[in-house]
Amino acid sequence: RRRHTRYPLVTGVQTCALPISLRGLLLLLLLVCGGGADAAPGDDCPRDAGFNALASARHLYVGEIHGTEEIPRLVRCLTQAALARGETALVVSLELPDPDQPEGRTYWQEDRDGKSSQAMWQLLQWLRARQAEGRLRLHYQYDQAVFTEQGAYERHVGEALRTLIAQGHALIAYGGNFHSRRQADPAQPELVPTGAVVGSALLHVDVAAQQGGSAWTCLARAGRDTTCGVHEVLAFDAPGVRPGDLIDGAGLGHDRLYLVQRFTASPPQFP
């Protein structure tokens, strides 16, 4: 029942494994007890025009290279901005299983594709604390459904996100930058990603680092085994761009591309 998704990383192909597993009660207790940070935008949040433009979007799909410190922080900042502007029907959708379900309680120990990072753990704790306060609702993209092929998973999640929007929710969806694409990857034209299923109802945004950096992720290269660990992320070195810019993302299959300065690898929460 384990399924894999492949999608582009600037240094190769990142492989995301959809979780099917069992987990320890200790992790669940840590999740329930963690995270009490203030819901106002923090000092570590961007103040640039690009971030402000993203923060004004009511329906947003943030795509990422898994395993960095910067992108989970960005999602937390976008959530804080939504709460600060008075959203009362906010849903944050994560490419994770529900930690209250059995497979969600083992995910953090068994999956090593970058989504079980320390930075993602901190984001999840913070979001669960906000949910406990009644300020937002969490939606987990890895639910109890079972799929025989990847396209069915993409349709399932996309239809769920589309339903949330139709119900009047503000939405911040967050996942790998294959899933967040607004159109199929030319390398896999037969596979319609989640973002394309949702369509133009939300803003599809990828995130890149002007100076490159590192990410803790799993890469599969032609003729080689998949390797998981700290990998180099190449710089996004386009003329005239700088951190904080929000530029056209059509070349990467998204509406917009948001630039941060540098990526820093975030290792697994439970090595």
Salt bridges, closest charged atoms under 4 A:
ASP44 OD2 - ARG76 NH2 2.46
GLU64 OE2 - HIS66 ND1 2.46
GLU69 OE1 - ARG73 NH2 3.97
GLU87 OE2 - ARG58 NE 3.08
GLU87 OE2 - ARG85 NE 3.26
GLU95 OE1 - HIS66 NE2 3.66
GLU95 OE2 - LYS115 NZ 3.98
GLU95 OE2 - HIS179 NE2 3.17
ASP100 OD1 - ARG128 NH2 3.52
ASP111 OD2 - ARG2 NH1 3.55
ASP113 OD2 - LYS115 NZ 2.26
GLU133 OE2 - ARG130 NH2 2.72
ASP143 OD2 - HIS156 NE2 2.57
GLU149 OE2 - ARG155 NH2 3.23
GLU154 OE2 - HIS179 ND1 2.79
ASP245 OD1 - ARG242 NE 3.99
ASP255 OD1 - ARG182 NH1 2.84
ASP255 OD2 - HIS204 ND1 2.73
